[in-house]
Amino acid sequence: SSSCAVSCTHPRAIRCYETENNCIDGQARLVNGSIAQTGRVEVCVDGVWGSVCDIGWTKSDAFVVCKQLGYVNSEPLIYINSKYGKGNVPMVYSNVNCNGWDL
């Protein structure tokens, strides 16, 4: 309604992302690595791939992602400071706190 437009002081903004790589919510993947077992962690949220911030990221978090990707006997190494690039997808998780057994 027109009264809404008059009283609105903080309009919302959006950014639309292409969903050409349809994904299943909760699915994880590694991108930009030189081999399949390395790369930037991305997770599917609402049908769109997004990055995971490294703030608070621990070996337990990495272990859960490795397990989810099928690397059940792996001992994960953690890289910081965008070793595999920042990507062009939204940041969907920060301060992840896995216990090591979550899936």
N, C-alpha and C positions, 0 to 999 in steps of 0.2 A: 504494500500500500504506500501511498505518497507520504503518510506520516512517518513511516519507517525511514524513508530516505532523508527526511529532515532531521531526525534525532540520531542518526547513525554517525558516530564520530570515529570509529575504527573499522574501516572496511577490511574484509578478508582478502587474502591473495592466495593463489594456487599456482602450482606448476604441474603440468600434465606430462606423464612419461609414457613412452611407447611401450606397449606390452606384447611386442613381437615374440618374445621368448616366454610364452605362457608358463607359469609355474604353479606349484601347489603350495598353499600356505604352510609355512614351517619348514619347507624344503631348504637345504643349504647347498652351497657350491663354492668352489675355489676358482678364482679367475686371475688371469695375467701371470700365472706361474709358468716356469719353463717345463715342468712335468706335472702330471695330473695330481700329485700329492702336495703341491705347493700353490700358494696364491692368496689373493685378498678374499676374505670371507664375505659372502653375500647370502642373504636370507630372503625368502619370498614372504611378503606381507601383503595381503589383499590383492594377490595376483600380480604383484610387481616386485622385481628384484631390488634389494637395497643393501647398503653397506652396514658393517658393524664397527662402531667406534672402538678404538683400542684403550680408551680410558677404563680402568678397572679390569681389563682383560687379563685372565690368569691361565695357567697351564690346565686347570680344571675345565675352563671354558673351551680351550683348544681340544682337550681330550674328548669332550662331548661331541664337538663338531666332527672330529676324526672318526669317532664311533658311528655317528649318523651317516657319514660318507662311506662306511664300510671298512675303514682302516681300524679294526678292533684291537689289533696287537701293536699299534703304533705308539711311539713315545714322541709326542709333538714338540716341535721347536716353535718358539714364539718370536715373531719379528715385529718391530714397532716402527713408527714414523712412516707409514705408507710405503713399505718396501715394494709392494706390487701396484703402486699407484692409488690415487684417491677414487678413481672411477667416475662415471657420469650418471650414477644412480643416487637416489636419496639416502640419507643416513636413517636407518630404521631402528637401530638398537644402540644404546650406550649404557655403560655400567652394568654389563651382563654379569650375572652371578650364578654360574652353574656349580653344582656340588660334585660333579664328576660322574654321576650315575644317571643324570637326567637324560631323557630323550623325548 
